[in-house]
């Protein structure tokens, strides 16, 4: 009969709880049904959940769960936010494994999204959980990583929060000076930001250090002020902590009744909000207070409750599970980093291959262009060479013709001279023998001969023009290479270039053969021509 009643009560309880949950879901659904746009709907739900997270985390959890149910698969940013907030809720409930899992999952999503500030915030949340488990050194590393990440974005709020949490971790290690340094850094940041809530939190944490220095009155004054502020803000998680700290200060002052009063207020609120982790400290403190009051029965009862909650939260099995989660996450991060490094190396290799191919491609193009340019230039040079060759051939032909004409003129000139000699001789012989009729005839004959001579003289007058034509530009070459030569010597050089003999040159210049030989000697000396080389060949090679 009793068993049936118990089963009935259990079924009724489950049914009623289900109805409450269904009712809550219905209320949430009703509140957001009017919102058509998906992003506006999610934003509304999460804003409500965030506002409830400090005051009523049970209700906040329902809003987060509902948002998670209707969340799009690709909405990773809001997914990470939900996981981070649920991690915070489950941490206060003492469900550390679930809290750690959600915290790691949110951090990994932020990592994939490359959201530096949210990664920093996730590190703070994980660090707080590690600190709650007594892993102070590990938590300090998490807070340092949060500071490093936040520094990239110059976010002073996250840096201040990380310093504040670091102060608590150093306090757990009994490193009071380090703790004070961290708190003072956080205090400076929040003072500059005029952030009253966080200033209150840092001052309260510094007051704990005053208590550790046995400055209990100073510490208590700060804690009571902090408690008053938290009652106004209704931040329940921090309010439970404030009750506990005030109770601890009264214990140090040996005012056990007031200590019990504030401690019970903290336990009551922790029970209401299901803050199992905070119940552990509450019952342990209560057991200690009753022990000091010599009420050993109640001290034992509260110690049993302390062990009950402590074992449910801090059991060796659960610690191992959490540690395993952390190790799995570290392994996953290392694996991801190795994959990233491998991808970078692969990408780098591809870039090198592409770069080499591009270099080869452009090298081929440049090579082709250079080769084509070379061919074009070679063709131009060849064409130019052919033209020059043709010009030289034409010039050579002209020179040959001119030489022929020149030699003919020289021959005519020689004949002219011979003729004049003969004519002079004939006139001398016939001078005395001629009569009047014969004189006339002789004069007529002489006139004809003189006309022929005039014709020959006309041919001779073009001799210099022919020489100039053949030796065009040659005179300038002689001047440039042998500036010591006189004009007469240069003219002799031009005759020698035409391969005229000494007698021919003497005839043209109406000079003696000896004088031409003397000029040849001077030219050879000034040009410094070796004895084994002919003067004509040297001049013709210029």
Residue, then its C-alpha position, 0 to 999 in steps of 0.5 A: x500500500x505504501x509502495x503504491x502511494x509512493x509510486x503515485x506521488x512520484x508519477x504525480x510529481x513527474x507529471x506536474x513537472x512536465x506540465x510546468x515545463x510544457x507550460x513554460x515552453x508554451x509561454x515562451x512560444x506565445x511570447x515570440x510567435x508574433x515575431x516572423x523574422x528568424x533573427x529577430x525571434x532568436x535575438x528576442x529569446x536570447x536577450x530575455x535569457x541573458x537578462x534572466x541568467x543572473x536573476x533566475x538561471x532556471x528560467x534562463x536555461x529554459x529560454x536557452x533550450x528553446x532557442x537551441x531547439x529552433x536554431x538554424x544549423x548554420x547559426x554558429x554564433x548564437x549556438x556558441x553563445x547558448x553553449x557558453x551561457x549554459x556552461x555558466x548555469x551548469x557551473x553554478x549547479x555543480x554539474x562541472x562535467x557538463x559545464x566543461x563540455x559546453x564551455x569547450x564546445x563554445x570555445x571551439x565554435x568561436x575558434x572556427x569563426x575566428x572570433x578573438x574576443x569571444x574566444x577570450x571570453x570562453x577562456x575566462x569561463x573555462x578558467x573560472x570552472x578550473x578555479x572552482x575545481x582547485x586547478x589554480x595554475x591551469x586556470x591562470x593559464x586560461x586567464x593569461x590566454x584570455x588577456x593575450x587574445x583580448x589585447x589583440x582587439x584592445x578590449x579592456x573589459x575582458x582584460x580587466x575580468x581576466x585580471x580579476x579572475x587571476x587574482x582569485x587563482x593566485x589567492x588560492x595558491x596563497x600568492x597574496x602579492x600576485x593576487x593584489x597586483x592582478x586586482x589592482x590592474x583590474x581596479x584601474x581598468x574598471x575605474x577608467x571604464x566607470x563600471x560600478x558592478x565590476x568595481x564592486x566585485x573587485x573590491x569584494x575580492x580585495x577585501x578577502x585578501x584583507x581578511x587573509x591578512x587578519x584585517x577583518x573589520x576592514x574586510x567586513x565593511x567592504x563586504x557589507x557594502x558589496x552585499x547591499x549593492x548586489x541585493x539591488x541588482x538581484x544578481x543571485x549567483x554573486x549574492x550567494x557568494x557575498x552572503x558566504x563571504x560576510x559569514x566567513x568574516x563574522x566567523x573570523x570575528x567570532x560573532x557566530x550568530x551573525x555568521x550563521x544568519x548570513x550563511x543561512x541566507x546564502x544557503x536558502x538562496x542557493x537551494x532555491x536557485x539549485x547552486x549545488x557548488x555554493x551549497x558545498x561551501x555553505x554547509x561546510x561553513x555552517x558545520x564549522x560555526x556549530x562546532x565553534x558554538x559547541x553544538x556538535x550534533x548540528x555540526x555533524x548534521x551539516x557536515x553530512x550535508x556538506x559531504x553529500x553535496x561535495x561528493x556529488x560534485x567533486x568526486x574522483x570519478x567526476x574529476x577524472x571525467x572533467x580532466x578527460x574532457x580537458x585532455x580530449x579538447x587539448x588533443x582536438x586543438x592540437x590535431x586541428x592545429x596540425x591539420x591547419x599547419x598541414x593545410x598551410x604547408x599544402x597551400x604553400x606548396x601549391x603556391x610555390x608550384x603555381x609560382x614556378x609554373x608562372x615563372x616558367x610561363x613568363x620565361x617562355x613568353x619573354x624568351x619567345x619575345x627576345x628570340x623574335x626580337x633577335x630575329x627581327x633585329x638580325x633580319x634588319x641587320x642582314x638587310x642593312x648589311x645587304x644594302x651596304x654591300x650593294x652600295x659598296x658594290x655599286x660604289x666599287x663599280x663606280x670607282x672602277x669606272x672612274x678609275x678607267x676614265x681617270x686613266x684614260x684622262x691621264x693617257x690623254x694628258x700624256x698624249x697631249x704633252x707628247x703632242x705639244x712637244x712634237x708640235x713645238x718641234x715641227x713649228x721650229x723646223x718648218x719656220x724658215x721653209x714656209x712661203x706664203x701659200x704654204x704658210x696658209x696651209x700650214x696655219x690651217x693645219x695647225x688650227x685643226x691640231x690645236x682644236x683637237x688639243x682643246x678637246x683633249x684639254x676639256x677632258x683633262x679639266x674633269x680629272x679633279x672632279x673624278x678624283x673627288x668623286x672616287x675619294x668621297x669621304x676618304x679625305x676626312x678619314x685621313x684627317x682623323x687618323x693622320x692629322x699631321x699630313x699636309x693637304x698635298x700629302x693627303x692628295x697624293x694619298x688619294x691618288x695612291x688609293x686609285x692605284x696610280x703610278x708615280x709617273x701618272x701622279x707626276x703627270x697629273x700634278x705636273x711635277x717631277x717623279x722625284x718630287x712624288x717619290x719624296x712625298x711618298x717617303x714623307x707619307x710612309x714615315x708620318x703613317x709609320x708604315x712598316x718596311x715590309x708593307x706597301x704604301x698603296x695597300x695600306x692606304x687602300x685598306x683604310 
